[in-house]
Amino acid sequence: MHLFYIAGFLISCTAALLLTPLVKRFAHRIGAVDAPNHRKVHTTIMPRLGGLAIFAAFVISYAAVFPLLEGYNLRATLGLLLGGAVIVIVGALDDRIELSPKWKLLGQIAAAAVVIAFGLKVDLINLPFGNSWSLMGWLSIAVTMLWIVGVTNAINLIDGLDGLSAGVSGIATATIFVLALMMGNITVAILCAILLGSICGFLVFNFHPAKIFMGDSGALFLGFSLATLSVLGFKQATIVSFLVPILILGVPLSDTFFAIVRRKLNNMPISSADKGHLHHCLLRLGFSHRKTVLIIYGIAAFFGICAVLLSQAATWAIIVIVALLLLVIEVGAEAIGLISKTKKPLLRLLQKMKLLRMAKTRMPK
């Protein structure tokens, strides 16, 4: 079986390496390019549509490997392929003609509906304290739809630097692959191996300095794939299955959460764009483009390691790990100005506690 994982990875990686230069020329020819502006970091016109190469490489490897496999979930894989095709078409149209947010959202809902129609739904939420919520009917559909659309947009939101979204998605895919191997989930493991190969092949051209952007066609497809694979892999795994996929996608989900909070605090529409994302904050601190991306890679890997550890942890350890993670995330977000440059309640509380302790030590006995 391990040979299938290796073959799937190598075929998709090779296909992405060969297809990306062709897609680059195609993007220039049809005018699917990204022009620099006040929000963008790049300073030259860049071709988009890189997602076409990622998706095509994924399909080629799937067609080569899956007919030789046995015992995998055919319905789930077909749902991922067809839903992925829908989301790639929506993203490619946006890369070329810039669709309105309404049409992009409708496209994401349509792609999620395809997956759900093939039977892939969140039907049980296992909480980390021994309780479970069984989801039936429309509630199951609504939760699945919300998860897929939410993760899809979260990956798209962090696509602001060369190689950032692709690299973070690759780390998340590798984490799901490891957990799928641990659980013996052949379907998820082979899909992850193929997707990871596509990402790695594309990253050769997308890491700083990038020669092509993945565009919405790539970011939406990767977000959609990660959301679908996490549902397929963890919807009924263990008592921590509610937290594991959230941790795996910790970077894009937390960045999205803080973006919503930040825009609410500044009385801005949630859908409006700003330069307050994690990568923007790190750049303002003086880190170079490449170092910023590598730092975020490190954060994503840290979340992935925590997810693997959490899947094997006892309940008391889960509580401690989650509490510490939440504390670290909030302190880090306030320290770099991810929420606000002035509103830092937790840091101020910690500073007051530190001053209070210092005052007590100086008091005469």
Sequence and secondary structure as in RCSB ss.txt:
>XXXX:A:sequence
MHLFYIAGFLISCTAALLLTPLVKRFAHRIGAVDAPNHRKVHTTIMPRLGGLAIFAAFVISYAAVFPLLEGYNLR
ATLGLLLGGAVIVIVGALDDRIELSPKWKLLGQIAAAAVVIAFGLKVDLINLPFGNSWSLMGWLSIAVTMLWIVG
VTNAINLIDGLDGLSAGVSGIATATIFVLALMMGNITVAILCAILLGSICGFLVFNFHPAKIFMGDSGALFLGFS
LATLSVLGFKQATIVSFLVPILILGVPLSDTFFAIVRRKLNNMPISSADKGHLHHCLLRLGFSHRKTVLIIYGIA
AFFGICAVLLSQAATWAIIVIVALLLLVIEVGAEAIGLISKTKKPLLRLLQKMKLLRMAKTRMPK
>XXXX:A:secstr
 HHHHHHHHHHHHHHHHHHHHHHHHHHHHHT EE   TT S  S EE  HHHHHHHHHHHHHHHHGGG  S  HH
HHHHHHHHHHHHHHHHHHHHHH   HHHHHHHHHHHHHHHHHTT    EEE TTS EEE  HHHHHHHHHHHHHH
HHHHHHHTTTSTTHHHHHHHHHHHHHHHHHHHHT HHHHHHHHHHHHHHHHHHHHHSSS SS  HHHHHHHHHHH
HHHHHHHHHTTS TTTTTHHHHHTHHHHHHHHHHHHHHHHTT  TT   S SHHHHHHHTT  HHHHHHHHHHHH
HHHHHHHHHHHT  HHHHHHHHHHHHHHHHHHHHHHTSS SS  HHHHHHHHHHHHHHHHHHS  
